[in-house]
């Protein structure tokens, strides 16, 4: 990130709160997003991620605390902030009866850009999104992955300094997700600052330089994906699956084999630095799981450690 740590923050929030009546969706969080980085909000649905994003996007006023976006107060300078942002909402909101090209050109006109500029920009963005061959196709005819790429392309029509992406790959197949990740890597390499919400731990690990883990409106932890895994989990995890109802009994028989044992409804997790050796020791104690797996720790293990539940409950 070079000297980005010494540059003014793109987003700075202190004790940020969002209430809806008596319900507190965001409960006093502190966040700082540096120029040029990809920053993530990781957590399950209902954690407060989208409410936070809407405040940063300057479309939902904060209830309490301090918030600065691009050095400005959204309550005072919302229109100026929105002119410099790109926003990719959780649900595509494209004009489905218009063509791919028309969606880009008409959206560009909302920013006061000239017709000549938006025509040129539309061609550039279609190439970026790999949609040039579908330029004259109506949006209704596109696949889910193509629609998502078009939504991201449209958010770039004003050359935003900060791009907000709310659950960018939800509902996409693995191939479409990886293609979208590639487009986001290119944006970051070009200097665009990204803020991403997701409940996919692999997505957060792939895309984010730093992230916060959110749960029930609060930040449970902050750091790089590697830092969080190192801090809150072990190097490896052994997953043992047993017939329904046998997990608790199995967990008692493997006490002392791992640094930590988690009993889930469908499996038992053993947190250890040496997965294969731990699995051998479990077998030596007479355990015969239906299946076993040794894998590296992930951000889902971090979330389980911090909250006592899995990320996609």
Secondary structure, 3 states (H helix, E strand, C coil): CCCHHHCCCCEEEEEEEEEECCEEEEEEEEEEECCCCEEEEECCCCCCHHHHHHHHCCCCCCCEEEEEECCECHHHHHHHHHHCEEEECCCCCCCCCCEHHHHHHHHHHCCCCCHHHHHHHHHHHHHHCCCHHHCCCEHHHCCHHHHHHHHHHHHCCCCCCEEEEECCCCCCCHHHHHHHHHHHHHHHHCCCEEEEEECCHHHHHHHCCEEEEEECCEEEEEECHHHHHHHHCCCEEEEEECCCCCHHHHHHHCCCCCCEEEECCCCEEEEECCHHHHHHHHHHCCCCCCEEEEEECCHHHHHHHHHCCCCCC
